[in-house]
């Protein structure tokens, strides 16, 4: 049911707080248990304090006690499907296997599906901290 994530991402995007960029983003993820969590970007007058839509969805997932992303969709009103920023790629990789699908979508109906591993090749992970 990939479309229910797109619908949820579009819906939560409406609640984005983006008065500085005027670029609203919505994200919706499904956990391996089937639960759906959403997030929108929340900007701040102190610009670096703003948070991305993906970070919001991940925070909601963790707050509910879930930890494993099965799929995630991000949507914005951009000319081409909006890719997660570098920081969000690392945040997604914390909770998703490399083969998990990340769907990037536009409000006008374009979409592109990639995997977490494609977005973040050579990711730093816990194995790199083994002695
Ligand atoms: N943004 C996201 O929320 N997710 C992305 O994947 C790309 C960028 C937000 C951050 C900021 O509020 C606005 O888009 C412009 O960069």
Backbone and ligand atoms as CSV (ligand in chain L), in Angstrom:
chain,resi,resn,atom,element,x,y,z
A,1,UNK,N,N,0.827,-1.208,0.000
A,1,UNK,CA,C,0.000,0.000,0.000
A,1,UNK,C,C,0.862,1.258,0.000
A,2,UNK,N,N,1.659,1.473,-1.029
A,2,UNK,CA,C,2.526,2.651,-0.994
A,2,UNK,C,C,1.754,3.961,-0.999
A,3,UNK,N,N,0.556,3.946,-1.559
A,3,UNK,CA,C,-0.200,5.190,-1.674
A,3,UNK,C,C,-0.692,5.746,-0.350
A,4,UNK,N,N,-0.895,4.872,0.637
A,4,UNK,CA,C,-1.353,5.397,1.923
A,4,UNK,C,C,-0.247,6.211,2.593
A,5,UNK,N,N,0.993,5.855,2.336
A,5,UNK,CA,C,2.092,6.659,2.877
A,5,UNK,C,C,2.150,8.012,2.178
A,6,UNK,N,N,1.926,8.012,0.865
A,6,UNK,CA,C,1.936,9.284,0.134
A,6,UNK,C,C,0.806,10.189,0.623
A,7,UNK,N,N,-0.369,9.607,0.822
A,7,UNK,CA,C,-1.503,10.385,1.335
A,7,UNK,C,C,-1.185,10.960,2.707
A,8,UNK,N,N,-0.608,10.146,3.567
A,8,UNK,CA,C,-0.266,10.602,4.925
A,8,UNK,C,C,0.816,11.682,4.883
A,9,UNK,N,N,1.784,11.511,3.991
A,9,UNK,CA,C,2.868,12.500,3.885
A,9,UNK,C,C,2.338,13.836,3.375
A,10,UNK,N,N,1.413,13.767,2.402
A,10,UNK,CA,C,0.817,15.002,1.882
A,10,UNK,C,C,0.001,15.709,2.960
A,11,UNK,N,N,-0.700,14.903,3.741
A,11,UNK,CA,C,-1.555,15.454,4.800
A,11,UNK,C,C,-0.720,16.162,5.868
A,12,UNK,N,N,0.321,15.509,6.342
A,12,UNK,CA,C,1.136,16.104,7.406
A,12,UNK,C,C,1.940,17.290,6.882
A,13,UNK,N,N,2.247,17.262,5.588
A,13,UNK,CA,C,2.977,18.388,4.984
A,13,UNK,C,C,2.231,19.700,5.203
A,14,UNK,N,N,0.909,19.618,5.227
A,14,UNK,CA,C,0.107,20.833,5.438
A,14,UNK,C,C,0.432,21.498,6.773
A,15,UNK,N,N,0.913,20.725,7.733
A,15,UNK,CA,C,1.212,21.267,9.064
A,15,UNK,C,C,2.653,21.738,9.201
A,16,UNK,N,N,3.406,21.689,8.115
A,16,UNK,CA,C,4.811,22.129,8.197
A,16,UNK,C,C,4.878,23.582,8.653
A,17,UNK,N,N,5.903,23.870,9.440
A,17,UNK,CA,C,6.159,25.253,9.875
A,17,UNK,C,C,7.374,25.709,9.076
A,18,UNK,N,N,7.125,26.353,7.953
A,18,UNK,CA,C,8.218,26.705,7.047
A,18,UNK,C,C,8.111,28.162,6.584
A,19,UNK,N,N,8.058,29.103,7.558
A,19,UNK,CA,C,7.892,30.511,7.175
A,19,UNK,C,C,9.146,31.115,6.560
A,20,UNK,N,N,10.292,30.459,6.708
A,20,UNK,CA,C,11.554,31.039,6.223
A,20,UNK,C,C,11.893,30.544,4.826
A,21,UNK,N,N,11.726,29.263,4.596
A,21,UNK,CA,C,12.008,28.724,3.264
A,21,UNK,C,C,10.755,28.689,2.392
A,22,UNK,N,N,9.596,28.703,3.032
A,22,UNK,CA,C,8.333,28.471,2.305
A,22,UNK,C,C,8.364,27.157,1.536
A,23,UNK,N,N,9.120,26.218,2.035
A,23,UNK,CA,C,9.231,24.907,1.393
A,23,UNK,C,C,8.729,23.856,2.383
A,24,UNK,N,N,7.472,23.470,2.200
A,24,UNK,CA,C,6.865,22.509,3.119
A,24,UNK,C,C,7.198,21.085,2.692
A,25,UNK,N,N,7.561,20.273,3.664
A,25,UNK,CA,C,7.905,18.874,3.390
A,25,UNK,C,C,7.098,17.974,4.334
A,26,UNK,N,N,6.647,16.856,3.815
A,26,UNK,CA,C,5.961,15.863,4.634
A,26,UNK,C,C,6.646,14.517,4.478
A,27,UNK,N,N,6.677,13.757,5.550
A,27,UNK,CA,C,7.267,12.413,5.503
A,27,UNK,C,C,6.344,11.445,6.234
A,28,UNK,N,N,6.223,10.256,5.699
A,28,UNK,CA,C,5.449,9.212,6.367
A,28,UNK,C,C,6.221,7.907,6.248
A,29,UNK,N,N,6.304,7.205,7.338
A,29,UNK,CA,C,7.013,5.920,7.323
A,29,UNK,C,C,6.120,4.840,7.894
A,30,UNK,N,N,6.379,3.606,7.428
A,30,UNK,CA,C,5.710,2.435,7.990
A,30,UNK,C,C,6.764,1.602,8.696
A,31,UNK,N,N,6.442,1.142,9.884
A,31,UNK,CA,C,7.366,0.275,10.594
A,31,UNK,C,C,7.143,-1.173,10.156
A,32,UNK,N,N,8.044,-2.043,10.568
A,32,UNK,CA,C,7.886,-3.459,10.225
A,32,UNK,C,C,6.652,-4.055,10.907
A,33,UNK,N,N,6.144,-3.382,11.955
A,33,UNK,CA,C,4.904,-3.819,12.615
A,33,UNK,C,C,3.658,-3.321,11.896
A,34,UNK,N,N,3.851,-2.446,10.905
A,34,UNK,CA,C,2.704,-1.948,10.137
A,34,UNK,C,C,2.176,-0.604,10.601
A,35,UNK,N,N,2.775,-0.049,11.644
A,35,UNK,CA,C,2.304,1.263,12.123
A,35,UNK,C,C,2.861,2.374,11.230
A,36,UNK,N,N,2.088,3.441,11.093
A,36,UNK,CA,C,2.505,4.581,10.258
A,36,UNK,C,C,2.761,5.795,11.153
A,37,UNK,N,N,3.898,6.443,10.920
A,37,UNK,CA,C,4.231,7.668,11.644
A,37,UNK,C,C,4.570,8.755,10.635
A,38,UNK,N,N,4.229,9.987,10.994
A,38,UNK,CA,C,4.423,11.088,10.058
A,38,UNK,C,C,5.188,12.232,10.712
A,39,UNK,N,N,5.750,13.081,9.864
A,39,UNK,CA,C,6.440,14.264,10.368
A,39,UNK,C,C,6.509,15.328,9.284
A,40,UNK,N,N,6.651,16.575,9.724
A,40,UNK,CA,C,6.798,17.696,8.792
A,40,UNK,C,C,8.008,18.526,9.225
A,41,UNK,N,N,8.498,19.359,8.324
A,41,UNK,CA,C,9.618,20.206,8.725
A,41,UNK,C,C,9.126,21.317,9.648
A,42,UNK,N,N,9.953,21.632,10.641
A,42,UNK,CA,C,9.628,22.647,11.656
A,42,UNK,C,C,10.806,23.609,11.712
A,43,UNK,N,N,10.654,24.742,11.045
A,43,UNK,CA,C,11.763,25.707,10.985
A,43,UNK,C,C,11.768,26.597,12.219
A,44,UNK,N,N,12.877,27.318,12.372
A,44,UNK,CA,C,13.047,28.190,13.529
A,44,UNK,C,C,13.719,29.470,13.068
A,45,UNK,N,N,13.414,30.566,13.742
A,45,UNK,CA,C,14.032,31.839,13.393
A,45,UNK,C,C,15.556,31.749,13.537
A,46,UNK,N,N,16.025,30.920,14.441
A,46,UNK,CA,C,17.454,30.583,14.492
A,46,UNK,C,C,17.613,29.408,13.522
A,47,UNK,N,N,17.908,29.704,12.286
A,47,UNK,CA,C,17.768,28.743,11.186
A,47,UNK,C,C,18.309,27.329,11.443
A,48,UNK,N,N,19.512,27.180,12.014
A,48,UNK,CA,C,20.026,25.804,12.188
A,48,UNK,C,C,19.206,24.959,13.159
A,49,UNK,N,N,18.325,25.595,13.909
A,49,UNK,CA,C,17.507,24.826,14.858
A,49,UNK,C,C,16.318,24.150,14.189
A,50,UNK,N,N,16.099,24.432,12.931
A,50,UNK,CA,C,14.981,23.804,12.226
A,50,UNK,C,C,15.205,22.305,12.076
A,51,UNK,N,N,14.092,21.584,11.955
A,51,UNK,CA,C,14.197,20.133,11.785
A,51,UNK,C,C,13.463,19.691,10.527
A,52,UNK,N,N,13.939,18.621,9.932
A,52,UNK,CA,C,13.373,18.095,8.691
A,52,UNK,C,C,12.162,17.197,8.966
A,53,UNK,N,N,11.371,17.025,7.938
A,53,UNK,CA,C,10.183,16.179,8.025
A,53,UNK,C,C,10.538,14.744,8.424
A,54,UNK,N,N,11.607,14.224,7.839
A,54,UNK,CA,C,12.015,12.844,8.125
A,54,UNK,C,C,12.366,12.683,9.599
A,55,UNK,N,N,13.050,13.703,10.147
A,55,UNK,CA,C,13.449,13.648,11.555
A,55,UNK,C,C,12.211,13.615,12.444
A,56,UNK,N,N,11.173,14.362,12.060
A,56,UNK,CA,C,9.943,14.373,12.837
A,56,UNK,C,C,9.254,13.010,12.830
A,57,UNK,N,N,9.215,12.391,11.671
A,57,UNK,CA,C,8.570,11.075,11.565
A,57,UNK,C,C,9.351,10.033,12.373
A,58,UNK,N,N,10.672,10.128,12.312
A,58,UNK,CA,C,11.506,9.176,13.065
A,58,UNK,C,C,11.341,9.394,14.566
A,59,UNK,N,N,11.266,10.645,14.981
A,59,UNK,CA,C,11.069,10.935,16.410
A,59,UNK,C,C,9.725,10.386,16.888
A,60,UNK,N,N,8.683,10.540,16.067
A,60,UNK,CA,C,7.362,10.023,16.444
A,60,UNK,C,C,7.399,8.500,16.562
A,61,UNK,N,N,8.108,7.862,15.632
A,61,UNK,CA,C,8.242,6.399,15.683
A,61,UNK,C,C,8.924,5.964,16.975
A,62,UNK,N,N,10.036,6.610,17.298
A,62,UNK,CA,C,10.776,6.228,18.507
A,62,UNK,C,C,9.960,6.503,19.761
A,63,UNK,N,N,9.252,7.631,19.769
A,63,UNK,CA,C,8.446,7.981,20.940
A,63,UNK,C,C,7.369,6.932,21.200
A,64,UNK,N,N,6.924,6.275,20.120
A,64,UNK,CA,C,5.904,5.230,20.264
A,64,UNK,C,C,6.523,3.875,20.596
A,65,UNK,N,N,7.847,3.841,20.668
A,65,UNK,CA,C,8.524,2.603,21.045
A,65,UNK,C,C,8.936,1.733,19.880
A,66,UNK,N,N,8.737,2.205,18.643
A,66,UNK,CA,C,9.090,1.410,17.469
A,66,UNK,C,C,10.480,1.812,16.978
A,67,UNK,N,N,11.136,0.914,16.256
A,67,UNK,CA,C,12.531,1.163,15.869
A,67,UNK,C,C,12.888,0.738,14.449
A,68,UNK,N,N,11.994,0.051,13.734
A,68,UNK,CA,C,12.393,-0.547,12.453
A,68,UNK,C,C,11.531,-0.024,11.316
A,69,UNK,N,N,12.150,0.734,10.413
A,69,UNK,CA,C,11.424,1.296,9.264
A,69,UNK,C,C,11.348,0.256,8.147
A,70,UNK,N,N,10.134,0.042,7.618
A,70,UNK,CA,C,9.948,-0.878,6.491
A,70,UNK,C,C,9.895,-0.124,5.167
A,71,UNK,N,N,9.364,1.098,5.195
A,71,UNK,CA,C,9.353,1.969,4.003
A,71,UNK,C,C,9.074,3.388,4.435
A,72,UNK,N,N,9.519,4.331,3.614
A,72,UNK,CA,C,9.337,5.742,3.961
A,72,UNK,C,C,9.108,6.556,2.688
A,73,UNK,N,N,8.211,7.524,2.788
A,73,UNK,CA,C,7.880,8.393,1.657
A,73,UNK,C,C,8.044,9.849,2.076
A,74,UNK,N,N,8.642,10.632,1.193
A,74,UNK,CA,C,8.854,12.062,1.449
A,74,UNK,C,C,8.232,12.829,0.289
A,75,UNK,N,N,7.515,13.902,0.605
A,75,UNK,CA,C,6.873,14.668,-0.463
A,75,UNK,C,C,7.053,16.168,-0.243
A,76,UNK,N,N,7.240,16.874,-1.341
A,76,UNK,CA,C,7.333,18.330,-1.306
A,76,UNK,C,C,6.853,18.863,-2.648
A,77,UNK,N,N,6.568,20.168,-2.659
A,77,UNK,CA,C,6.138,20.787,-3.909
A,77,UNK,C,C,7.369,21.253,-4.673
A,78,UNK,N,N,8.125,20.282,-5.145
A,78,UNK,CA,C,9.376,20.592,-5.846
A,78,UNK,C,C,9.262,20.119,-7.298
A,79,UNK,N,N,10.075,20.687,-8.178
A,79,UNK,CA,C,9.984,20.314,-9.601
A,79,UNK,C,C,10.356,18.860,-9.865
A,80,UNK,N,N,11.241,18.324,-9.039
A,80,UNK,CA,C,11.630,16.921,-9.162
A,80,UNK,C,C,11.522,16.293,-7.769
A,81,UNK,N,N,11.382,14.969,-7.703
A,81,UNK,CA,C,11.230,14.300,-6.406
A,81,UNK,C,C,12.323,14.723,-5.432
A,82,UNK,N,N,11.879,15.099,-4.222
A,82,UNK,CA,C,12.811,15.722,-3.277
A,82,UNK,C,C,13.623,14.669,-2.515
A,83,UNK,N,N,14.943,14.718,-2.617
A,83,UNK,CA,C,15.766,13.730,-1.908
A,83,UNK,C,C,16.027,14.157,-0.463
A,84,UNK,N,N,16.038,13.206,0.478
A,84,UNK,CA,C,16.379,13.549,1.857
A,84,UNK,C,C,17.777,14.169,1.930
A,85,UNK,N,N,17.944,15.137,2.824
A,85,UNK,CA,C,19.263,15.769,3.001
A,85,UNK,C,C,20.244,14.755,3.591
A,86,UNK,N,N,21.503,15.112,3.615
A,86,UNK,CA,C,22.534,14.190,4.102
A,86,UNK,C,C,22.279,13.717,5.516
A,87,UNK,N,N,21.914,14.665,6.391
A,87,UNK,CA,C,21.657,14.299,7.789
A,87,UNK,C,C,20.503,13.327,7.903
A,88,UNK,N,N,19.472,13.546,7.112
A,88,UNK,CA,C,18.310,12.648,7.175
A,88,UNK,C,C,18.634,11.272,6.611
A,89,UNK,N,N,19.526,11.212,5.645
A,89,UNK,CA,C,19.941,9.893,5.133
A,89,UNK,C,C,20.560,9.069,6.260
A,90,UNK,N,N,21.401,9.727,7.057
A,90,UNK,CA,C,22.023,9.027,8.195
A,90,UNK,C,C,20.964,8.660,9.238
A,91,UNK,N,N,20.016,9.558,9.471
A,91,UNK,CA,C,18.961,9.274,10.459
A,91,UNK,C,C,18.104,8.095,9.997
A,92,UNK,N,N,17.768,8.048,8.716
A,92,UNK,CA,C,16.965,6.938,8.192
A,92,UNK,C,C,17.755,5.635,8.310
A,93,UNK,N,N,19.048,5.700,7.957
A,93,UNK,CA,C,19.884,4.490,7.977
A,93,UNK,C,C,20.006,3.896,9.387
A,94,UNK,N,N,19.826,4.728,10.396
A,94,UNK,CA,C,19.878,4.233,11.782
A,94,UNK,C,C,18.774,3.204,12.046
A,95,UNK,N,N,17.636,3.359,11.332
A,95,UNK,CA,C,16.453,2.552,11.636
A,95,UNK,C,C,15.947,1.743,10.447
A,96,UNK,N,N,16.717,1.690,9.372
A,96,UNK,CA,C,16.249,0.971,8.182
A,96,UNK,C,C,17.384,0.147,7.587
A,97,UNK,N,N,17.042,-1.027,7.088
A,97,UNK,CA,C,18.031,-1.828,6.365
A,97,UNK,C,C,18.355,-1.151,5.051
A,98,UNK,N,N,19.480,-1.553,4.469
A,98,UNK,CA,C,19.908,-0.952,3.207
A,98,UNK,C,C,18.936,-1.144,2.064
A,99,UNK,N,N,18.139,-2.229,2.120
A,99,UNK,CA,C,17.225,-2.511,1.004
A,99,UNK,C,C,15.840,-1.877,1.173
A,100,UNK,N,N,15.685,-1.084,2.217
A,100,UNK,CA,C,14.394,-0.407,2.440
A,100,UNK,C,C,14.175,0.672,1.369
A,101,UNK,N,N,12.939,0.747,0.880
A,101,UNK,CA,C,12.610,1.717,-0.171
A,101,UNK,C,C,12.288,3.084,0.404
A,102,UNK,N,N,12.927,4.090,-0.181
A,102,UNK,CA,C,12.626,5.488,0.124
A,102,UNK,C,C,11.968,6.063,-1.130
A,103,UNK,N,N,10.710,6.454,-0.997
A,103,UNK,CA,C,10.007,7.036,-2.142
A,103,UNK,C,C,10.013,8.550,-2.021
A,104,UNK,N,N,10.527,9.185,-3.051
A,104,UNK,CA,C,10.608,10.643,-3.083
A,104,UNK,C,C,9.554,11.105,-4.073
A,105,UNK,N,N,8.698,12.033,-3.625
A,105,UNK,CA,C,7.550,12.401,-4.456
A,105,UNK,C,C,7.387,13.912,-4.554
A,106,UNK,N,N,6.671,14.318,-5.601
A,106,UNK,CA,C,6.310,15.732,-5.745
A,106,UNK,C,C,4.797,15.858,-5.599
A,107,UNK,N,N,4.334,17.069,-5.348
A,107,UNK,CA,C,2.899,17.293,-5.207
A,107,UNK,C,C,2.184,17.124,-6.544
A,108,UNK,N,N,2.936,17.248,-7.631
A,108,UNK,CA,C,2.277,17.130,-8.942
A,108,UNK,C,C,2.263,15.707,-9.479
A,109,UNK,N,N,2.731,14.743,-8.670
A,109,UNK,CA,C,2.538,13.356,-9.060
A,109,UNK,C,C,3.760,12.589,-9.515
A,110,UNK,N,N,4.917,13.267,-9.601
A,110,UNK,CA,C,6.132,12.527,-9.958
A,110,UNK,C,C,6.647,11.793,-8.724
A,111,UNK,N,N,7.282,10.659,-8.942
A,111,UNK,CA,C,7.908,9.990,-7.803
A,111,UNK,C,C,9.069,9.123,-8.281
A,112,UNK,N,N,9.967,8.918,-7.366
A,112,UNK,CA,C,11.148,8.111,-7.656
A,112,UNK,C,C,11.447,7.270,-6.418
A,113,UNK,N,N,11.672,5.979,-6.635
A,113,UNK,CA,C,11.967,5.090,-5.519
A,113,UNK,C,C,13.447,4.712,-5.532
A,114,UNK,N,N,14.084,4.833,-4.399
A,114,UNK,CA,C,15.481,4.423,-4.255
A,114,UNK,C,C,15.595,3.636,-2.957
A,115,UNK,N,N,16.738,2.988,-2.758
A,115,UNK,CA,C,16.929,2.285,-1.486
A,115,UNK,C,C,17.778,3.143,-0.556
A,116,UNK,N,N,17.722,2.774,0.717
A,116,UNK,CA,C,18.543,3.460,1.720
A,116,UNK,C,C,20.021,3.337,1.350
A,117,UNK,N,N,20.435,2.175,0.888
A,117,UNK,CA,C,21.842,1.964,0.527
A,117,UNK,C,C,22.252,2.825,-0.659
A,118,UNK,N,N,21.317,3.044,-1.571
A,118,UNK,CA,C,21.626,3.927,-2.707
A,118,UNK,C,C,21.778,5.378,-2.255
A,119,UNK,N,N,20.976,5.751,-1.267
A,119,UNK,CA,C,21.047,7.136,-0.774
A,119,UNK,C,C,22.305,7.375,0.063
A,120,UNK,N,N,22.757,6.327,0.740
A,120,UNK,CA,C,23.895,6.500,1.648
A,120,UNK,C,C,24.886,5.344,1.494
A,121,UNK,N,N,25.574,5.304,0.344
A,121,UNK,CA,C,26.544,4.208,0.151
A,121,UNK,C,C,27.698,4.345,1.140
A,122,UNK,N,N,28.183,3.208,1.598
A,122,UNK,CA,C,29.331,3.219,2.514
A,122,UNK,C,C,29.015,3.824,3.860
A,123,UNK,N,N,27.747,3.654,4.291
A,123,UNK,CA,C,27.304,4.304,5.535
A,123,UNK,C,C,28.140,3.902,6.742
A,124,UNK,N,N,28.383,4.863,7.583
A,124,UNK,CA,C,28.982,4.600,8.900
A,124,UNK,C,C,27.927,3.901,9.756
A,125,UNK,N,N,28.284,2.758,10.315
A,125,UNK,CA,C,27.328,2.069,11.192
A,125,UNK,C,C,28.051,1.480,12.400
A,126,UNK,N,N,27.311,0.803,13.248
A,126,UNK,CA,C,27.853,0.318,14.521
A,126,UNK,C,C,29.036,-0.629,14.311
A,127,UNK,N,N,29.063,-1.339,13.180
A,127,UNK,CA,C,30.151,-2.293,12.945
A,127,UNK,C,C,31.512,-1.580,12.886
A,128,UNK,N,N,31.501,-0.312,12.515
A,128,UNK,CA,C,32.762,0.421,12.427
A,128,UNK,C,C,33.328,0.755,13.791
A,129,UNK,N,N,32.551,0.557,14.826
A,129,UNK,CA,C,33.037,0.872,16.179
A,129,UNK,C,C,33.463,-0.394,16.936
A,130,UNK,N,N,33.418,-1.552,16.214
A,130,UNK,CA,C,33.840,-2.787,16.874
A,130,UNK,C,C,35.357,-2.800,17.024
A,131,UNK,N,N,35.811,-3.315,18.148
A,131,UNK,CA,C,37.268,-3.320,18.400
A,131,UNK,C,C,37.937,-4.400,17.572
L,1,LIG,N1,N,13.685,19.625,4.273
L,1,LIG,C1,C,13.068,18.517,4.801
L,1,LIG,O1,O,12.239,18.626,5.705
L,1,LIG,N2,N,13.403,17.307,4.287
L,1,LIG,C2,C,14.225,17.131,3.216
L,1,LIG,O2,O,14.428,15.993,2.830
L,1,LIG,C3,C,14.839,18.279,2.549
L,1,LIG,C4,C,14.700,19.569,3.243
L,1,LIG,C5,C,13.285,20.937,4.803
L,1,LIG,C6,C,14.285,21.622,5.697
L,1,LIG,C7,C,13.875,23.060,5.559
L,1,LIG,O3,O,12.836,23.327,6.480
L,1,LIG,C8,C,13.321,23.155,4.142
L,1,LIG,O4,O,13.072,21.831,3.726
L,1,LIG,C9,C,14.254,23.834,3.160
L,1,LIG,O5,O,15.510,23.286,3.198
